[in-house]
Amino acid sequence: MRSARRKKTVQARVVDGVIRVSVPERMSKADEDRYVAQLVARLQRRRDAGVIDVAARASALAARYGLPKPASVRWVDNQGSRWGSCTPADGSLRISTRIAAFPSWVVDAVIVHELAHLAVPSHGPAFWALANRYPRMERARGFLIAKGLPDPDDAGQDT
């Protein structure tokens, strides 16, 4: 919906199960289409992420594969070049909402990858020994590479 009051910002929200996007009245049709597509995709990712209790999943995976339990785990929208990230110093994991609609074994692989970073921050042999405890890790890495955006800090790894 175009708004005369809105000057620069674009807003999207769900109202009665319908996504409503407000754009400035003077915005070009091309810009409107681009913003609408981006915001609708973001809201859909948030909806998909809301279905998965990522903290409970991380706790279960940590126990199953003998990895450190995280202090906190949350979904985030602001990771444009990563599937997940970890801060070992405080035990926090952030998982990109972009993977919420991926198969569960891929989501689990990303979580296990980040859990392994709680023990080993780098991507050396000790890290991969932990991460590869997840039996579908290699398959999940192939899936993510096929999606066109491998984790940038995995570049050059041969496992």
N, C-alpha and C positions, 0 to 999 in steps of 0.2 A: 504494500500500500504506500502510496506517495504521500508525504506530509509537508505542508508548507512551513510548519514550525521547526522541522528538523533541518538543520543547515549543513552538517558535515558527517554526522555519524549514521551508522546503519544498525538496526536492532532486530533481533529475531527472538521470538518466544512462542511457547506452545499455549494456545488458548482453546479449551474444550477439545483437545486432541488434534487441533489443526495448527500448523506452523504459520505464524504471522510475521512477516518481515516488513519493517518500516524503513523507507529510504527517503532522502531529501528529494523534494519536488523537482529540483533542477538536475538531478543525476542523469547521466546518459543511460540509454537502454542497455548498452553493452556493459557498463559498470554495474548497473542494477542486476543484470543476469549473473555476472561474476560473483557479486556479493551474496546474492540469494543462494547460489550453488554452494558457496563456501559455508555459509551459516547453516543451511539445511544439513549439510554433511556433518558439521560439528554437533548439531543437536541430535542427529541420528547416532553418532558415535557415543555421545553421553548416555543416550537411552540404552544402547547395547552394553556399555560398561556398567550401567546400573543393575543389570541382570546378574553380573558376576561379583560375588563377594571376594574381591582380590586379596584382602587381608587373610581371610580364612583359608583361601586357596594356597597362599604363600606359606602359611603356618603348616598346613598339611604336607606340602611338598618338602619343606625343610625337614620335617620329621621323617618322611619317607626316604629321603636321600641323604640323611645325615649331614645336613647343612645348617649353618647358624640361622636362628629365628630372627626375623627383622623386628626392630622396635616399632616401625610404622610402614604401611604400604598404602599407596593411593593411586588412583587414576589421575592423569593430567592431560590437558589439551595442548600444552605449549612445547611439545617435543616434535619439531619438524624434521629432524635428521636422526632420531634415535627411536628405537622401539621401547627402551626402558633405560633407567639410570639408577645409580646407587650412590649413597654417601656412606662409606664404611665407618667414618668417625662417629656418626650418630645412629647408624643402623637403619636408615630410611631408604625405601625403594619407591620409585615413581615409574608407573607403567603407562605408556601412551594409550589413549583411548582409540588410536588408529588401529590397534590390534584386537579390540573387543569383539569384533565380528569375525575374526579369524577362527579356524578350528581350535578346539580346546587344547589339543596337544601342542599347538604353536604358542598359545598363550602360556601354557605351562612351561615350555622351553624358555621363553623370555623371562619368566619369573625365576626359574632355576638358574639361568645365566646371572641374573642380578643377585640372587642369594649367594652364589659362589663368590661374587665380588665382596661379600661381607667378610669372607675368610682370606681371599687373595685379590687385592685391588687390580693387579695387572692381568694381562692375557698370556702369561707364560705357561709352561707345562703343568705346574701345580694347579693353576686355575682350571685348565682344560680337564685335568684329572677329576676335579670336582664337578664341573659343569657336565661332563660326559657321563656322569652317573645316571642322568636322565636318558633313558634308552632311545628316545626319538630326537635327540639333540641335533644330530647331523641332518636328519630329514627336515626338521623345523628350520635349520639354517638355510637349507636349499629353498624351502618355501619362501622365506623372507627375502632371500636374494632374488628369487623370481618376481617378487613384488616390487623389485627395483630399488630398494633402499636398505642394503645391509648396514648393520651397526658400524659406524665409521671407525670405532676403535677396534674392530675385528679385522681391518684391512691387513692383508698379508698373512693371515693365519691359514695353515694348511689342514687343520682339523675342525 
